[in-house]
C-alpha cells in the first residue's frame, strides 16, 4: 500500500495484493474543501473496502486494527511524506484455518 500526496490538496492511495497477477486499486481523494482528518477517514474506509474485495472482511479488519489506524492517524500522518508499507497477511486469516 502507498498513501502520499503528489499534488496539492490531493491524496493518492494505491492498494495491491502483491500477487501474480497482482490485484491493484488506485484512487485519489481531494481535500481542498475538507480537512485532512476527514480525507484520512474516507481513505481508511476505501482501503478497508478494497482489502475486503481482495481477501475478506477478516483480513480488512485485521489490517485496520494492526496497521491502518496508526498509519492514517491524522496527528502523525504527513501527506507530503506519506508512506509505503508491505504487510504479510497471516495465512490463517486468508484461508480461515
N, C-alpha and C positions, 0 to 999 in steps of 0.2 A: 504494500500500500504506500502511496505517496500523497501527501497533502502539502500544498505550498501555494503561495500567491506569486504568479508570474506577471500579473498585470494589476494595476491599481484597482482596488475595490472588487477584485475577482479572485475567488479561491478555487483552485483546481484540485480535484480528488480523483485518484486513479486506484482502482482495486483490481487485483489479479489473483487467481488461484495458483499461479506459477506452474501449472500443469503443462502437459504436452498433448494436444494443443492447449494453450492457455485460454482460460475464460477471462475476459477483461471488461471492465466498465470504467468509463471516464465521464465525469460530469463536472460542471463548473457552477459555482454559486456566486451571486452578485451581492455584495454588502454595501453598495452605495447608499441605499436608503434604509439599511438595517444595521444594528450593532454586530460586532464580531461575535458576541455571545450568541445571538440569535442564529447567525450563519453557522457557527460551530455545532449548535444543537441540530440544525437541519442536516448538516453533513453527517452527524452521528446517526441520524435516522436513516439517511440514504445508504450509508455504509452498512448498517445492520441489515437493511433490506437486501442489499447486494450479496452480502455473505450468506444470508438465508437462501437466496436464489442459487448460489454456487454450491452450498453444502446443505445446511438445515438450520432451524431456529436455535438448536442447542449450541452449535458452533458460533452462531452470531452472538448469542448471549454470553458465551464464554469469552469471546474476543472483547466484547464491550466491557465486561467486568474485569478482565485481566489486563487489558491494554488500552482500549478505546477511551474509556472515561479519563484516564490520566493523560493520554496523548492529546486529547481535544479539550483539555481543561483551559478555559479562557484566561485564567490567571497565569498560565505557564506557556501557552501557545504563542509563538511569534510567526505571523503569516509570511514574513519575508524569508525566514529560515526554514519554516515548515519541518517536515520530517519524511524520511523513508524508513519503512520498517518491514522486515521479513519475519514472519511468525510461523513456526511449525505447529500445526494443529494436532493435538493428541489423537492418535488413531481411533481410540475408543469413542471419541465424540463424532467421528465421521461414520464409523461402522455400526455404532450402537452396541458394541460388545465390550 
